[in-house]
């Protein structure tokens, strides 16, 4: 589990269609209680309960049939969970680490199926009652993907010790009164420091944010200064509360108190260097867009308001020294995606490599010059399919380093033609890879005979 030093949030209220959850999740991590959308979530639980009842250890000819049935239920459950996370809870699991709260009874009744389903759908962590060790064991997932949750600050060392073999993260929920008391919050971190270190635990304290902004900022600054390794999660914060708390974790030595900010694409390509303020961070979380501070105009700069080249905000990250921010965005635009005022994607000119290829292919798709081979591929799906199969075979047979690189470049070109034709971007592929990395179940990975036969027929016909 990635250890984020800055504040995250916990959502314990029903999701409203008017909420802009995308802005809040830009802090990179959130904890969700799915019971707030109970009907849809209960259907997912029921599907996994069905899967758990399938006996794949029976003898005779039924064994294969039972395995197929279990696989069917698993596939259906994951599809339901993905839809639930994306459409209902409005979460992009490829960029935000989703911790999902699961009742102990559901973990036991589904015999590990529900936990695996939710993780395969993209959740980062399963969270459950840390006092229910039987349920934690029933989750049947790796320790680093399980979090134990406790209410109140009593006997925490003993509770952490008991949960440590099964969970890599522990969280403590404080009531509204305790949340506003610095001493209470610090005492949780201080009293459990030894057991946390001994068992390599992550300790998160959930607090109810104060409605008094100055009090909230002061509290967060004090926590960060006195317990720099302690993690704080705000319960049902507004974007403003979360933004101000987040900014309290960033330091700057500039006289104007601005924060150095690097803007990047989802694959890490730097678009440009800008500056942020507390208010611009708040504004970014409120609208889920790239909002910065213009030093020349001395005001907030909502990227795209005048140029049309706005940005969809995915995530904020503070660097290792705590004095710079990275905005991860998707650059948009009516005519083309351009961050720079010179109408290029980056302030260092046009992109190179895969992004340059993508940009070129997108231009060709809209308007290709006479005799363009790329245009021919767009217009002839069968030719494109044949070339993909042909180049993939050549890549599989290449042995020398230069040959492998060359064949890989060919495959990437034809694959990107297929992607652009379908409206898919390189960012979309990265999002899929990031989501897959969170799966806990793995396919056997054998080759598919019928696919091989089809490919051979294509190659034989050339």
ZIJO-V36505 format. One record per helix or strand of 2 or more residues. SS is the DSSP state (@ for helix, = for strand). FROM is the first residue (numbers start at 1). LEN is the number of residues. If there is no record, write none. Layout:
# ZIJO-V36505
{{SS	FROM	LEN} {SS	FROM	LEN}}
This chain:
# ZIJO-V36505
{{=	8	4} {@	21	7} {=	29	5} {@	34	20} {@	62	27} {=	97	5} {@	104	6} {@	113	8} {=	125	5} {@	133	6} {@	143	3} {=	146	6} {@	156	9} {=	169	5} {@	176	4} {@	182	10} {@	193	6} {=	202	6} {@	213	14} {=	231	5} {@	239	9} {=	259	6} {=	270	7} {@	278	10} {=	291	4} {=	299	4} {=	311	8} {=	324	8} {@	353	14} {@	373	7} {@	381	17} {@	401	21} {@	426	11} {@	449	12}}
